[in-house]
Amino acid sequence: MDRFVTVSRKGLGEQLLAATMWEIPFEIFLQAVHADAYLRAVTRQQKAW
């Protein structure tokens, strides 16, 4: 995310280019996994493997 924010002054084109780098999708995936884990912890759901 830091690359996306860093180039925010450059414009939308540069932001989209920065968002296509592999770190952004991976970081979004990690945030989704953490959010799911927190939600399951709060609602006391167990993950079935």
N, C-alpha and C positions, 0 to 999 in steps of 0.2 A: 504494500500500500504506500510505502514511503516514496517509491518512484512516481506513482500516480500523483501524489500530492506535490512532490518536488517540481514536476513539470506543469503544474496547474497554471502558472503565469504564461506559459508558452502557447496555450490554446488547446482546443479539443483534439485536434489531430495528434499532437504529441502525447496527450493523455491516453488516447486510445492505443497508440503504439506502445506506450509504457505498460498498459494493461494487458497486452498480449504476451508479455514476457512470462516465462514459466513460473516465476515466483508468485505472481498475483493469483492465478487460478489455484495454486497449491495453498496459498495463505487463506483464500476464501474457503477451500475445503477444510482446512484445519479449524477455522472459526465455526463452520457448520458442525463439525464433529464435537467441538467443545460445547456449543450451544445445546446439542442433543444430549450430551452427557449431563449437563447442568439441569436440563429439563427433566430428564429421567431421575436424577437424584432428588429434585424437589418433589416430584410426583411419586417417588418411591417405586418406580417401575424397574423391573429387572430385564436385562438383555438376555435373550435366549440365543445360544450359539447353535 
